[in-house]
Amino acid sequence: MKLDILAFGAHPDDVELSCSGTIINEIKKGKKAGIVDLTRGELGTRGTAAIRDVEAANAATIMGLSVRENLNMADGFFELSQANKLEVVKMIRKYRPEVVFANAFDDRHPDHGRGSKLVSDACFLAGLVKVETHLNDEPQKAWRPKVVYHYIQDRYFKPDFIVDISESMDQRILALKAYASQFYDPNSKEPVTAIATKQFFDNLTGRAAELGRIIGVEYGEGFQTERIAGVKNIFDLL
């Protein structure tokens, strides 16, 4: 299956928290999109890996994803190793996306910055014909995405561009709420985390509203680029 967009997240819910509105936008237009989670989030303070597996599948259904996979790397401890880069290369060559979304360049959780670099390196390596990978014992052909965009996570960074997600905001929130174990629950006995506070969804909506205000719409999601974006038509920037 060829995808238009392949989003990578260090943990299940990274993508939903940061760029799910943009993905939902494109799925509504007929594009095919998928998510590859690097880890199962097994070190998360709340919930369990098994619970998050179910939540991730539910979120995928809400978003309308064509595929979701998990590479089962070690949460908190995966490295920028050759083996891990090749696992990501396999996913890129398997789904041949035009656009890749990756974690923020730098963030509060060290997995995010490390995941960002891992995916970025793999996108380049996937295009080298002398890097050999196999899937189901079949050799894979080289494939390099046209662009890699890094979504903004916990820490705020000035975006290089902002996507209008006003029409997808409600669906984005529904996808996020699939991760019930991770968010505020007055009946939960688990510790409170940065995203499990009463006001978290207000904060999330507030950031989306501020990004939207910058471009004159209700809600937005921001991205940073590895290189300057180019357009053929100046009116594409309107």
PLY file of the C-alpha trace (Angstrom):
ply
format ascii 1.0
element vertex 238
property float x
property float y
property float z
element edge 237
property int vertex1
property int vertex2
end_header
0.00 0.00 0.00
1.37 3.39 -1.00
0.63 6.24 1.39
0.59 9.96 0.76
1.55 10.76 4.36
3.41 8.66 6.93
3.64 10.11 10.44
6.11 8.80 13.00
5.78 9.23 16.75
8.13 8.16 19.52
5.05 7.16 21.54
1.43 6.36 20.80
-0.45 9.70 21.04
2.51 11.89 19.92
1.00 12.26 16.46
-2.55 12.78 17.73
-1.39 15.48 20.14
0.59 17.38 17.54
-0.52 16.95 13.93
-3.65 14.82 13.79
-5.77 17.73 12.55
-3.53 18.12 9.51
-3.67 14.39 8.79
-7.46 14.34 9.15
-7.66 17.28 6.72
-5.83 15.32 4.05
-7.76 12.09 4.63
-10.97 14.06 4.08
-9.54 15.12 0.71
-8.95 11.50 -0.27
-5.31 11.13 0.71
-4.03 7.94 2.35
-2.19 8.34 5.67
-0.67 6.09 8.29
1.18 6.24 11.60
4.21 4.29 12.77
4.84 4.46 16.52
8.43 3.77 17.52
7.57 2.46 21.01
4.51 1.23 22.89
4.92 3.91 25.56
5.53 1.24 28.18
7.31 3.62 30.56
4.37 6.00 30.67
3.27 6.96 34.19
-0.37 6.16 33.48
-1.91 3.10 31.86
-0.03 0.16 30.39
1.42 -0.74 27.02
-1.48 -3.13 26.41
-4.03 -0.42 27.15
-2.24 2.02 24.87
-2.21 -0.56 22.07
-6.01 -0.59 22.17
-6.23 3.19 22.49
-3.91 3.68 19.51
-6.05 1.38 17.38
-9.20 3.26 18.38
-7.59 6.60 17.59
-6.53 5.28 14.18
-10.14 4.37 13.41
-11.40 7.80 14.46
-8.80 9.52 12.28
-9.49 7.27 9.29
-5.93 5.98 8.95
-5.11 3.38 6.31
-2.53 1.70 8.53
-0.88 1.89 11.94
2.21 -0.03 13.00
4.45 -0.17 16.06
8.20 -0.87 15.85
8.35 -1.91 19.52
11.57 -0.03 20.27
12.51 0.53 23.91
10.57 3.43 25.39
13.02 5.89 26.94
16.08 3.97 25.78
15.95 3.49 22.00
19.12 4.68 20.32
20.20 6.18 17.02
21.61 2.81 16.06
22.03 1.26 12.65
19.47 -1.41 13.52
16.82 1.13 14.54
17.45 3.31 11.50
17.00 0.30 9.25
13.68 -0.55 10.90
12.43 2.93 10.04
13.88 2.65 6.52
11.81 -0.51 6.04
8.63 1.37 6.91
9.45 4.23 4.54
10.18 1.82 1.69
7.11 -0.27 2.51
4.67 2.64 2.34
6.57 5.03 0.00
5.09 8.28 1.39
5.49 11.62 -0.31
5.37 13.43 3.05
6.75 12.31 6.41
5.83 13.87 9.74
8.31 13.41 12.60
8.71 14.40 16.23
9.87 17.87 17.24
13.57 18.66 16.82
13.85 19.15 20.60
11.35 18.68 23.42
10.78 18.00 27.12
10.81 14.22 26.61
14.23 13.10 25.31
12.59 10.44 23.13
11.03 13.16 21.02
14.25 14.79 19.87
15.91 11.40 19.44
12.92 10.11 17.46
13.08 13.23 15.29
16.70 12.57 14.36
16.13 8.84 13.88
13.32 9.40 11.37
15.13 12.22 9.58
18.25 10.09 9.11
16.18 7.12 7.95
14.35 9.23 5.34
17.72 10.04 3.75
19.07 6.50 4.04
15.89 5.05 2.52
16.78 6.76 -0.75
20.23 5.16 -1.04
20.20 2.15 -3.35
23.18 0.58 -1.60
21.33 0.46 1.72
19.77 -3.00 1.53
16.61 -3.94 3.38
14.19 -6.84 3.08
10.55 -7.21 4.02
9.08 -10.72 4.18
12.32 -11.96 2.59
11.79 -9.71 -0.43
14.33 -6.96 -1.23
12.93 -3.44 -0.97
13.47 -0.69 -3.50
14.97 2.64 -2.48
12.47 5.42 -1.70
12.99 8.90 -0.34
10.06 11.11 0.75
9.85 14.50 -0.90
9.70 16.35 2.45
10.05 15.78 6.19
8.06 18.09 8.47
8.52 18.20 12.24
5.47 18.86 14.36
5.56 21.03 17.49
5.02 19.21 20.79
5.28 20.26 24.45
7.77 23.09 23.98
6.68 25.94 21.77
8.82 26.78 18.75
8.08 29.36 16.10
6.56 27.37 13.22
7.83 27.65 9.66
4.26 27.19 8.46
0.82 26.68 9.99
-2.02 24.48 8.70
-5.66 25.49 9.10
-7.33 22.63 11.01
-10.55 24.45 11.92
-12.78 21.91 10.19
-10.93 18.95 11.74
-10.51 20.21 15.30
-13.48 18.30 16.73
-12.33 15.04 15.15
-8.80 15.71 16.41
-10.11 16.01 19.98
-12.10 12.77 19.60
-8.96 10.95 18.44
-7.07 12.28 21.45
-9.78 11.26 23.88
-9.34 7.68 22.68
-6.29 7.74 24.99
-8.45 7.85 28.10
-5.73 6.33 30.27
-3.44 9.29 29.62
-5.76 12.17 30.45
-7.54 13.54 33.49
-10.02 11.21 35.15
-11.40 12.24 38.55
-11.84 8.57 39.44
-8.29 7.56 38.59
-5.84 6.70 41.35
-2.80 7.06 39.07
-0.37 9.99 39.41
-1.11 13.28 37.70
1.12 14.00 34.71
1.69 17.02 32.47
-1.17 15.97 30.19
-3.45 14.52 32.87
-4.59 17.80 34.42
-8.09 19.29 34.37
-6.97 22.16 32.18
-4.91 20.22 29.63
-7.50 20.18 26.86
-8.12 23.89 27.42
-4.38 24.45 27.00
-4.30 22.30 23.87
-7.23 24.15 22.34
-5.68 27.48 23.34
-2.45 26.72 21.49
-4.39 25.63 18.39
-6.43 28.83 18.61
-3.29 30.98 18.92
-1.69 29.29 15.92
-4.94 29.76 14.02
-5.08 33.44 14.95
-1.66 33.98 13.37
-3.00 32.91 9.96
-6.50 34.32 10.43
-8.43 31.10 11.08
-10.01 29.45 14.12
-7.48 26.66 14.76
-4.06 25.71 13.43
-1.17 23.26 13.77
2.42 24.38 13.34
5.38 22.65 11.72
9.10 23.21 11.31
10.97 22.26 8.17
14.43 20.84 7.52
14.82 23.01 4.43
13.14 26.07 2.99
9.88 25.15 1.30
9.39 26.10 -2.34
6.24 26.76 -4.34
5.60 26.99 -8.08
2.72 29.40 -7.70
2.82 32.42 -5.38
-0.95 32.06 -4.93
-0.35 28.74 -3.13
0.75 30.89 -0.18
-2.59 32.70 0.18
0 1
1 2
2 3
3 4
4 5
5 6
6 7
7 8
8 9
9 10
10 11
11 12
12 13
13 14
14 15
15 16
16 17
17 18
18 19
19 20
20 21
21 22
22 23
23 24
24 25
25 26
26 27
27 28
28 29
29 30
30 31
31 32
32 33
33 34
34 35
35 36
36 37
37 38
38 39
39 40
40 41
41 42
42 43
43 44
44 45
45 46
46 47
47 48
48 49
49 50
50 51
51 52
52 53
53 54
54 55
55 56
56 57
57 58
58 59
59 60
60 61
61 62
62 63
63 64
64 65
65 66
66 67
67 68
68 69
69 70
70 71
71 72
72 73
73 74
74 75
75 76
76 77
77 78
78 79
79 80
80 81
81 82
82 83
83 84
84 85
85 86
86 87
87 88
88 89
89 90
90 91
91 92
92 93
93 94
94 95
95 96
96 97
97 98
98 99
99 100
100 101
101 102
102 103
103 104
104 105
105 106
106 107
107 108
108 109
109 110
110 111
111 112
112 113
113 114
114 115
115 116
116 117
117 118
118 119
119 120
120 121
121 122
122 123
123 124
124 125
125 126
126 127
127 128
128 129
129 130
130 131
131 132
132 133
133 134
134 135
135 136
136 137
137 138
138 139
139 140
140 141
141 142
142 143
143 144
144 145
145 146
146 147
147 148
148 149
149 150
150 151
151 152
152 153
153 154
154 155
155 156
156 157
157 158
158 159
159 160
160 161
161 162
162 163
163 164
164 165
165 166
166 167
167 168
168 169
169 170
170 171
171 172
172 173
173 174
174 175
175 176
176 177
177 178
178 179
179 180
180 181
181 182
182 183
183 184
184 185
185 186
186 187
187 188
188 189
189 190
190 191
191 192
192 193
193 194
194 195
195 196
196 197
197 198
198 199
199 200
200 201
201 202
202 203
203 204
204 205
205 206
206 207
207 208
208 209
209 210
210 211
211 212
212 213
213 214
214 215
215 216
216 217
217 218
218 219
219 220
220 221
221 222
222 223
223 224
224 225
225 226
226 227
227 228
228 229
229 230
230 231
231 232
232 233
233 234
234 235
235 236
236 237
